[in-house]
Amino acid sequence: MLHTDSSKINTDAKSSFKGIFWLVALALAVPLVGLCINYEAFSLRMIWLPVLWVSVLLLPYVLLQKRFLYVAVATLLFIDGFVNLFHWCILKCPLNASSIFVFMNTNYSEATEFMTVKMTPLLLLLVPYVLLFILTLKHIPDLAFRKKSEIIVWSALWLFVALFFAENMISGRFLRLCVPDVERALVSFYVESKAYKNLKKRDLYDVNAQMTTSDSTLVVVVIGESCNRNHMSIYGYHRPTTPRLASRNDIWVFDNVISANSNTLASVMLFLTENNMDHQRPMDSCIHIFDVLHTTPYKSYWFSNQSPIGLWDNGVSNLASNADVVSFVNVMSSSSMESTQMASFDQKLFEPLGKALSENEKHKVVFLHLMGCHTQYNRRYPRGFAHFKGAKDKRGKVVDAYDNAIYYSDFVVDSVFSTLAVYSQQHPKVRISALYFSDHGENVYDEGDYCGHDYSGKIPHANVEIPFVLWFSESQQASLQSENVCLEQRLHAPYMIDDLFHTLMDLAAVRASCFDDCRSLVNKDFDASRKRILEDGSCY
């Protein structure tokens, strides 16, 4: 009899071990796959933290011995792991708040284009992960306490976890060190999204800005998208991708300008506000460019060829909604499959720009937000701009399409500058400044066998190296010269567009307490010694 009981206990122990093994394997499978996919994005925390949480989640099952509780634990771990594994396969790193922002800031068309570019055989790893989940459900362990040693082991484990969590909670490190990747990303996203929604609701601040000139002033800001300057011939690229800009002798081409960020939302939320990588405040309480313009005689315009909404209220459009005139010309981003597959070309912005120029306002700031070189590249230009072609392999075809998108953007930007040149001849006394730059770059096989502006580990330089081109009317050039600003000496100066807020105020001849002349590229007191820290924490 004693022999039988002992055998049964041994059998239960083996069954319990096997069940725990499959559950722990389910929790550790994704970080181990991540280790193989990208070692640089892996940390040991991804191994020990899931084990701690498995012990916590098993507590109700161990105490109550209800099978549905175990099934619930396994299901939660599976859903968490499935989401994270998908992200590892696509972006080679664990899920993070930035990815959620980009996803929620993306319409159906952009998501389809993104998946077309990022489709990878690694997604087949989702199949064995589903099978692992099924095996976990088939091996439900019996974790009833039969020995004092079992009680001691489980109690010691729970006590350790409780003390560890409590210590990090008291120290303010709980979210950073004790919360798994997916949940930490969701919490961070929730906190930040509240700030963005509050930004939409809040009233414009009165910053008591003053103009330093009584002359009529026009500032046109052309915001490109996903443009890597290393694919532009005006920056030395071997293909003639920017022949129109290259033929101009009235522009200033800056070759050492970068973005701190690798996605549109984060970049725009910095360069249109007083925030920068050195000093950041919540979005709903920091001063943005429309706060400044609102307290001056300026009339502001925001014309965009990007979609105004994603799956949630778009943070960029929330900010842009504070302009006096707002227009989104891209009407292709509906829920219709047919319409999402259609292109919306940036030349659509010429008409609203013309209307803004024709308005009888003494001071105007016009923002043009381009689709630029956004994926999918072959939809960013009309057929007549398919200048580069003939590649046989997929990689070559992608590069051809991207270079054609650059070629078309060259036409768009050159057309804006030419329009302003004509306007300046008709209105010679108006001080006109025009700026073209990109929100971030794009890695089109420039660094490794990779395409896109997402990254894992260290951010590629291709993701942040952007064009920065200025055009001035003769009256504005004379004004800059009178202020002892020598642009020739700035063409190679290091600059990061998280400080663009101050440069825009300078171009608009506006001053307020939030203005810092050392951060303005067109100010005589510009400080070029600033360290340029990127979003990954590295110094460029």
N, C-alpha and C positions, 0 to 999 in steps of 0.2 A: 504493500500500500504506500509506504513511504517512497519507494522507488518510483511508483506511478506519479505521485504528486510532484516529485522532483523533476521527472521528465516533462510533466505539464508546465512547470515553472520555466524550465529551460526552453521549451517550445515557445511559450509566451514571450520570453526574453528575446529569442531570435526574431519572432514576429514583430515585436516592438522595435527592435533595432532596424529591421528591414523597412518598416514604415517610416521611422524617423529618417533613415538614409534617403528614401525617395523624396521626402519633404525638404530636407536640407539640400539635396541635389537640385530640386526645383528652384530653391532660393539662390543657389550659387552658380547655376548654369549660365545666367546672363553675364555676371561679372567675369567669369572665366572665359567666356566667348569674347567679351570686351578686351580682356588681357591679350588675346590672340589677334584681335583686329587692330588694336592701337595701344601699344604698351605705354606711350607717352600720356595718354588720357586715363590710364588706370592708376588706382591707388589701393593700398591694402585695406583701407576703410571699406571698400566695396565688398570685401570678403567677410570681415568679422562683424560688420554691422547687421547684415541679413541674418546671421546666426543668432545674434542677440534678440532681434525682433521675432524670430521663429519661436524662441523660448517664451517671449512675452505673449505672443498670439496663441500659443498652446495652453496657456494657463487655464482658461475656462474649460477646455476639453479635458485636461488632466484632472481637474477638480470635479467636473460634472459627468464625464464619460458619455457625452452625447455625440453620436456620430456626425450629426449635421454641423456641429461646431468645428470638427476637423475638416469637413468638406468646405466650410466657409473660409477657414484659414488657407487651405490649399488653393481655393478659387481666388482669394485676394492676392496671394503671392503670384499666381499665374497671370492675372490681369496686369499687375504691376510689372512683372518681368516681360510680358509680351510687348507692352508699350515701350519699355526700355530697350528690349532687344531690337525692335523695329528701328528705333532711333540709332542704335549702335550700327546696324546694317547700312542705314542710309547716310548718316553723318559721322560715323566713326567715333562717337563719343556718347556719354550718358545723356539722358534728357536733362534739359536745363530751362530756366525761365525765358532766356532769349529765344530759344526755339519755339516755345509756346507763343510768345509775342509775335514772332514772324508768322507762325501758322495762323493765329487768330487775326492777323493783319493781312491775310492773303485770301483772295477770292478764288472761286472754283477754277477759273481759267489758269491762274498762276500756279495753283496746286497741281493741276494736270500737267502743265509745262514742266514744273519742278520734278515730278515723278518720272516724266519721260526722260529727263537728263540723268536722274539719280537711280534709275532702275538698275539693280545689281543682283547677281546670283546669290549674294549673301542672304537675301530674303528667304531663300530656301531653308535657312536655319530655323525659321519659324515652324516648319513641319515637325522636326524632331522635338522641338520644345512643346508642341501640342501633345505629342505622344508621351513625353515625360510627364505631363500633367495627368494624362489618363492613367499611367502606371501609378502615380501618386495616389489617385483616388481608389485604385484597386488594392492598395496595400495600406489599409487603415490600421494603425497600431493599437494595441491594448496597453494603455499607459497607467493602468490602475496600480496604486502603490501596494506592493506585496512584501517589501523588505524595508527595514529602517534605513538601510543604506540609500535606497531610492529616494526616500523622503528627504534625507540629508543632502543628496546631490542636487535634486530639483530646488530645494529651499535655498541652498547656497547660490545656485545659479540665478534665481530670481532676486535674491538679496543683492548680489553683485550688480545685476542690471539696474535695479532700483537705485542703488547708490551712485552708479555711473551716470545714469540719466539725471538724478537729482543734482549732482555736482556740476554737470554741464548746464543745467537749467539755471542754477544759481549764478553761474559765471557768465550767463548770456550766450553760451555756445551751443545750445540744444539744437536749434535749427540747422546750424552749420555742421555739427559733428554727429548728431544722433538721429537725424531724420534721413531716410533713404532718398535716393536721387529723384525719383518721380514725385514723391510727396513734397520734397523740399522745393522742387521746381514749381509745383502747383501753388504752394503757399506763397512763394516769392512773386509768382505771377498775379495772384489775387491781391496782394498788398500793392503792387505797382499799378495794376489795372484800376484800382480804386482812385489812385492819384490821377490817372489819365482821365477818368470820368469826371472827377472833381474839377479838372482843368476845363472840361467842356462846360460845366455848370457855372464856374466862377465868373464874376464880373471882371472887366478889364481894370487893371490897376492904374491909378493916376501917379505916374512917376515924375511928374513935373519936368518933363524934357523940354529943352529949349533949342531953337535953331540958331546956328551961327552965321547964317547968311540970309539975305532977303531976296537973292536971285532965284528965279524959277529953277527947280531941280527935278530931275527924273533919274530914278535908279531902276534898272532892270536886272533881275537875278534869275539866271537860267540854271535850274538844278537838274543835272544829269542823273542817270541811274546806272549803276553797275559798270562804270566805265574805267577801264584800266589804261592809264596813260601810256603804258609800254606797248600798246597796240595802236598808238597814234603816230603818224609819220612826223608830226611837228615835234615829237619827243624822240625821234631817231628810229622809229620802227621801220623795218626794211620794206614794208609794203606802203604804197601811197594811199593810206586810209583817210588822210585829212588834207587833200589837195587845195581845197578852198581856203581854209584857215592858213595854210602854208603860203598862199599867194598874197595874203594881206600884209601890209606894212604899217597897219594902224592898231595892232594888238600887242599886248604884253603877255608873254607866255612864261609862267612860273613853273620851274621844274623840280621843286623840292617841297611840294605840298602833299600832305597825307590826310586821311580820315582816321580818327581814333577807333572807329567802329566798322564792323563788317556787315551791317544790315541797315536798312533804310530808317526804321523806326528810331533806333538808338541814336543814329547819326543826326537825323533831323531834330530830335528833341534836345540835342546839344547845340547845334550851330544856329538855331533860331532862338536860343535862350541865353541867359547869363550863366547857365551851368557850363562847366567844363570838366575835364578829367581830373583836375586838381581840386575842384570844389563843386560839389553837387548838392542841390536841395530838392525836396519833393516837387514834382512837376506842377502841382496845383498851387504852390506858394512861391515859385521862382518867377522872375520877370522875363517875359518873352518879347520879341521884337514888335508885336502888335500892341502890347502895353505901351511901348515907347512911342510908336507912331500915332497912337490914339490921342496922345496929349500934345501933338504938333499939328500944323496945318496939312500934313500929308494925307492923301487918300491912298489907301492900300488895296491891291488887287492880288488875288490868288487864282491862277488859271492852271488846271492840272489835267494831264492826260492819263493819270493813274486813277484807279477806282477809289471812290470816296469811302467805301465800306468793305470790310471783310466779314468774318463770322461774328465779330463784335464791333462796336463803334471804333473806327480807325483812329489811332492816336494822332497821326499826322493831320487828318481832316478835322479832328477836334481842335487842334491848334490853328489850322488854316481858317477855320470858321470865324475866327476873330478879325479877319480882314474885312474891309468895307464892302468889297465885291468879291464873291467867290463863285467860280464856275468849274465844273468837272465835265470835260468834253468827251470822256471815254464812256460811251453808252453801251459797250459790248459786254460788260460784266454783269449779266443777269444770270438767272438760274437755268436758262435755256442752254442745252448742250450745243446747239448750232451757233448761238451768238457768242459763246465763250471761245469758240474756235476761230473767230474772226479777229483781225488785227485792227488796232487803232493807232494811226501814225501820228507822230508828233507835230506834223505840219498843220494839224487841226488847231493848234494854238496860235497860228498866225492871225486868224480872224479876231479872236478876243483881244490879242495884243494891239491890233490896229484900232479897235474900238476904244481901248483904253488910251492910246496915244491921241486920239481925236477929241477926247473929252477936255473941256476947258477948265483944267485944274492946274494951279500954279506949282504944286508939289505932288509928285506921284512916285510910289514904289510898286513895281509890278513883279510878281513871282511867277515863273513858268516852270512847272514841275513835269519833266519829260518822262516817258517810258524808257527812253534811251536804249541801253543794251541789256535790258531785263530779259532773262530767259522766258521763253524759248526764242533764241536769237533770230531764227529765220522768219519770225513774225513781227520783227521790229522795223522792217523796211519794205517799201513797195518793190515790185519785181524789177523795175527799172534801175534799182540800186544794187542789184545782185552782181556787183562788179568782180568779186573774187569767187571763182568756182573752178571745178575740174578735179577736186580731190576725190580719191577713190575710197579711202578708208573713213570710218566713222569719225575718228579724231580730226582728220583733215577737213571733213565737211563741217564739223562744229566750229573749227577755227575760221573757215571761210565765212560761215554765217555770222560769227561774232564780228569779224573784220568788216563785213558788209553793214552791220548795225552801226559800227563806228563811222563808216563811210557816209551813211545816211545822217547820223548825228552831226557830222561835219557840215552837211548841207543845211540842216536845221539851224545850228548855231550861227553859221555864216550868214544865213538869211536874216536872222535877228539883228546881227551887227550891221548888215547892209541897210536894213529898214531904219535903224537908228541913225545911220550916217545920213540918209536922205532926210529924216526928221530933223537932224541937227542943222542941215543946210537951210531948211525952212524955218527953223527956230534957233538962230545962231547964239542967242543970249541965254538959252537954257543950258544949265550945267547937267550933262548926261554922263552917267556911269553905267556900264554893263559888265556883268560878271558871269562867266560860265565855269562850273565845276561839277563834280560828281559826288553824290552822297557817300559812295564807297567804291572800291574797285571790284575786280572779278579775276579769279584765277582760271585762265583758259589754257590749261596745260603749261603754264609758265613755270610752275614749281611742282614738279612731280606729275604723275599720270592722273591728273585730277582737274575737274571743271566745276566752277560754281564759286559762291562767296561765303559758303559755310566752311567750317574748319574744325579740327580737333587738335588739342595740344597748343602749339605755338601758331599764331596767326601768320599766314603767308604775306609777304610784302605786296604781292599782286592784289591782295584783298583791300589794301589801304592806299596804294599809290595812285593818285587821282590827277586829272587835269585841273588846271586853274588858270583861266585866261581872262584878262581885263581889256575892255575897250572904253575909251573916253572921247567925249567931244572936245573940240579945241578949247572951249571955254573952261571945261573941267580940268584939262591938262594945265592950263594957265593957272588955275586956282591951286592945284597941287604944287606946282613950281613955286608959287608965292609962299607956300607953307613949308618950303625947303624939303619936300619929299622927292627923293631921287629914286624912281622906280627901277632904273638900270641896276642899282646896287641891291635891289630886293629880288631879282629874278631867280637867284639861286639860294635865297635865304630859307632856312627851315621854318615851316609853318604848319599848323594843324587846324583843321576847320572847326574844331570845337570852340575856337575863338572867333568864328566868323561874325557872331553877334556884334562885336566891337568894330570890326571892319565895316559892317553894314551901316552902323551908326556914323562912322567917319565918312563914308561915301554919301550918306544922306545929310551930312553937316548937322548932326543932332548931338546934343550933349545932355547927359543926365548923371545922377550919382552912381548909377550902375556901370557907367562907361569907364574902361581902363585903356588909356592910350598905349600902354606897353603891349597890349594884345591885338592891336590893329595893324595889319600889314601895310596899310597906306598912311600910317602916321609917322612923323619924323622921330618919335620916341619909341618906335617898335623895338621890343626886346627879342632878339633872335636866339638868346641863350637858353630859353626854356626847354626843359626835358620833355620829350614827346612820349608819354606813356600810353600804350594801346589798351584796348579793352581786356586783353588777356593778361595784363599786368607787366608786359615786357616793355622795354625802352627801345623805340625805333632807332 
